[in-house]
Amino acid sequence: MGKEQMKGTPAFMQGNEACVDAAIAAGCRFFAGYPITPSTEIAEGCAEKLPLVGGAFIQMEDEIGSIAAIIGGSLAGAKSMTATSGPGFSLMSENIGFAYMTEVPIVIVNVMRGGPSTGLPTRLGQSDVMQARFGSHGDYTAIVVSPSSVQEIYDLTIHAFNCAESYHTPVILLLDEMLGHMREKVFISDKADIEIKKRTYPNVPPEFFKPFAITPNMVSDFVPFGEGYRYNVTGLTHDEEGFPTSKPDEVKAKLRKLRKKIHMHRKEIMLWDEEFIDDAKYVVISYGTAARAASSAVRKARSKGIKVGLIKLKTLWPFPGYFINQIAEQVRGIIVAELNMGQMIREVDRYVMGKCKVSGVLRYDGQALEPHQIYDKILELRTPKKGK
């Protein structure tokens, strides 16, 4: 997937500001949140700008109340979002599962920082990757997107809302402290050029409406509360009409639906960029802020005649495992560069299946990865030490 030609109105803005503007452009009209570094500018921006477009902002007492509020806002028909960082994201885990089970579209922004616990509030990290994937209890299939520039924050925020609305599920947008606070040139798309997805509305009378019907594309119709279609919403495993069930066939059908509606639309959900892949003997896989250093390292290696390519993940989950498996067949080694103690590298290694060597460049001290760290690993992989 190559880079698209930039078009639109140029602007110079902060990453968190771009997230706010993109959310509003995507149709977000309700934000509930609790301030936490380094995501606070998103709440501040929504407080300022949502009322100007007929939307609403509310500061809740904590992150549990925040995600509960946006679930309610979405059930009432409003595209809804919250924003937080690591400790607050942990508090949201139960209600992420509730939104998943009840098929309520919401967007959760996690501007990651160093952890665990209070960790490094003003420093960057990418240590919430696996929490985003597995944070909810139970069998949970996540959609998680991860930008690596302010432009991508704008574009992928819209993509996150489109996925949430298309598949009636929570979507997690992973930024990090550096991305949230950096300022870059951004091209703001004209409204006519922005593809906006909306929920499907039923064409049957209320008495025949099944809010959780198992359809061919696994996405049920959605009616906001208060529009004449009365239905039950519960976090308990439920049947097509929304009432609790423990019948094995109905339980299995519900859980399969939740997973399948994401997996059968993987091609529309998954995004990544490739550079210098066609002749690559080595590949660097990265995402978020780390991908910026990876791009510089790859270009330096290329200038030295080393055939190395870059895969920049923009969708972390669903993970493009089949593509990674194909790449592993054509290269001698893969380097995974990330700002944690090794989270995505495990997923890459799982899909490589021993076809090539997988190495990591990992940093987790609150500082950014530097291109030379990745470049040195490329040289090491290309010229292994004697005896290895």
PyMOL commands that set and color helices and strands:
alter all, ss='L'
color gray80, all
select helices_A, chain A and resi 15-25+40-53+63-75+86-91+93-102+129-134+150-167+177-181+191-193+206-208+248-263+266-269+290-303+321-330+344-352+371-382
alter helices_A, ss='H'
color red, helices_A
select strands_A, chain A and resi 9-14+28-33+56-59+79-84+106-112+143-145+170-176+183-188+272-275+282-287+308-313+315-317+333-338+357-362
alter strands_A, ss='S'
color yellow, strands_A
deselect
rebuild
show_as cartoon
